[in-house]
Amino acid sequence: MFKRLVKAALAVVPLGAAALYIATMPATVAPQELGPRQVDLARGEAVFWASGCASCHAGDGGDKRVLAGGVRLASPYGVFVAPNISPDPKAGIGGWSEAEFVTAMLKGTSPEGEHYYPAFPYGSYAKMTLGDVRDLWGYLQSLPPTDVVAPRNELGFPFNIRRAVGLWKLLYLSPEPVIDGAPEPGRYLVEGPGHCAECHTPRDLAGGLKTDQWMAGAPNPSGPGRIPNITPSDSGIGSWTAEDIAYYLESGFTPEFDSAGGSMAKVVDNTARMTPQERMAIATYLKAIPPR
């Protein structure tokens, strides 16, 4: 009986390993899935600012449209470095196809067929529409190329094993809304391109967002302090009106006349370029989500 159990186990383990290997394979978007489409560069620029691309890929100061990368993102797993995403064919993404860009944004897979680390917030970008991603691609291709090569990530074992990210994707990567019934287009802007939860929501031990504590604030991964609670609670921004939130996203000034600093100052650099209607949509969403 014991020998039979051992034999059965030995037979099942390879099958389970094979199933896991298949389940964690990097997903891609084939070129034929896209079809012909006229790129809307104006929409692409709007998506660019809504997505905060310049915050990580343009670095500090200078032209926010020169996307040389190089910003260091400290985390418990090591240091991630934002890559060059300018249209330079060697240092940047100028040699990519549109399908490879769509795959990176919606599936978190590189042109080499490897998993990207979710420091690149594709967990949020996966909630974007295909049209917006394609317009963003068109806009990025219109920006100035730069041949600056960004440094590599600084990750030790076991976090340098990219295949393990496939398990993370099985658990956390989803195009579905987090807050069902939340007002649009604010939900789309916040949960998708704006990727606000990537900083403002705490994470579990595997690095996944704790959706039951959505926007409730989180430890600062790169130093002391805490990313604030931005839910409509007493410990969050419950005392702020929607107009206060929209004005903060435009000016960087709180109702108490404090100013945005650190990473949030970079965010405001982007949100200030959005339309008043988009900023108010974000504010309306944040007033509507469950208080934490």
Secondary structure, DSSP 8 states (H G I E B T S, - for coil): -HHHHHHHHHHHHHHHHHHHHHHTS-----GGGT------HHHHHHHHHHTTHHHHHS-SSS-TT------EEEETTEEEE----SS-TTTSSTT--HHHHHHHHHH-B-TTS-B--TTS-HHHHTTS-HHHHHHHHHHHHTS----------EE-TTTT-GGGHHHHHHHH---S-SSTT--TTHHHHHHTTT-THHHHS-B-TTS-B-GGGTTS-EE-TTSSSEE---SSSTTTTTTS-HHHHHHHHHHSB-TTS-B--HHHHHHHHHHTTS-HHHHHHHHHHHHHS---
